[in-house]
Amino acid sequence: MRTVRLIHPGKPLEERQIDLPVVAADDVLIEVKAAGICHSDAHYRAGRTPAGPLPLTLGHEVAGVVAETGEAVSRLRAGDRVCVHYLAFCGVCESCRQGQEQFCSTGAMIGKDRDGGYAEYLLMPARSVLPLPDEIPFEAGAVLMCSWSTALHALHKSRLKAGESVAIFGIGGLGIAAVQLARILGAGQVYAVDIKPWKLALAEQYGAVPVNAASADPVQALMAQTDGRGIDVAVELIGLPLTISQAVKSLGLLGRAVVAGITEKSVEIAPYADLITGERELIGVSDHLSGELEQLLEWARTGQIDLSSVVTRTVALDAAAINHTLDRLESFSDDVRVVIQL
């Protein structure tokens, strides 16, 4: 089968032909129809976030059609439309039993720890495969599996309460998701922070108040918007030390900043002024949960979330096109989400 793989960190991805994976009793072989290109993939390609063993097929946002099932699989059958929880988890360890499968003792993430969806076929344990409703296109189903689910998990971790204010730092694929999901979860005013006017305009279409960080200090702007009270929940989705610090400094009393953006750099925070005096919290966000994926699929099926503006471009399963997209992500391009379409 055709794949696009990471061979050497810091080098462009390369096209390779590899054998079809062998389907074990509890596995599902999926013919990939759509695979999202995530900013995390740019980190793996650059070597900033370790991935492997190499060579490795990237891609962790996947939707497709069941091609073959193992003999122990009864819930799915060939021809079913499906999408993929990107973690191959065991289901029996303590973390899995507690509903925290992102910390599974043997968990492996596709496109990072095991081969992913930049390929014609993907092998996954059946427990990590979810039915994709007919109402949801493959491209939308793919991006729900990471950008939307991570945004939802971040909001859950923030303990957002009805009526609270939310500031979303970074209006890419995760940010547009977070704006809509904050509304569904009962947020009061939602603020969208970015430096790209067209992204701010898109967030405004979904009811967010735009805050242009290119023309004004976003902390000062958010304080002015809230009459000096500050924000209840800040969601950082960019992964820059500056924006993580801004998210924390924008908080009011008892505010919570959740960080899903990936960075290898240290962040400067003054514990007394930024956290202790107002009992503010800084919370890390890791992945998402199966139950959150099921909730997202239902919201999408019933039209409660709008996926029409999320996929801004599609490309073929082609190394040059994918590398170009990753280059653009490295420079924080104008794309919201680009999806490989097979």
Buried (B, 14 or more C-beta within 10 A) or exposed (E): BBBBBBEEBEEBBBBBEBEEBEBEEBBBBBBBBBBBBBBBBBBBBBBBBEBEEEBBBBBBBBBBBBBBBBEEBEEBEEEBBBBBBBBBBBEEBEBBEEEBBBBBEEBBBBBBBBBBBBBBBBBBBBBBBBBBBEEBBBBBBBBBBBBBBBBBBBBBBBEBEEEBBBBBBBBBBBBBBBBBBBBEBEBBBBBBBBBBEEBBEBBBEBBBBBBBBEEEEBBEBBBEBBEEBBBBBBBBBBBBBBBBBBBBBBBBEEBBBBBBBBBEEEBEBEEEEBBEEBEBBBBEBEBBBBEBBEBBBEBBBEEEBEBEEBBBBBBEBEBEBBBBBBEBBEEBBEBBBBBBBB
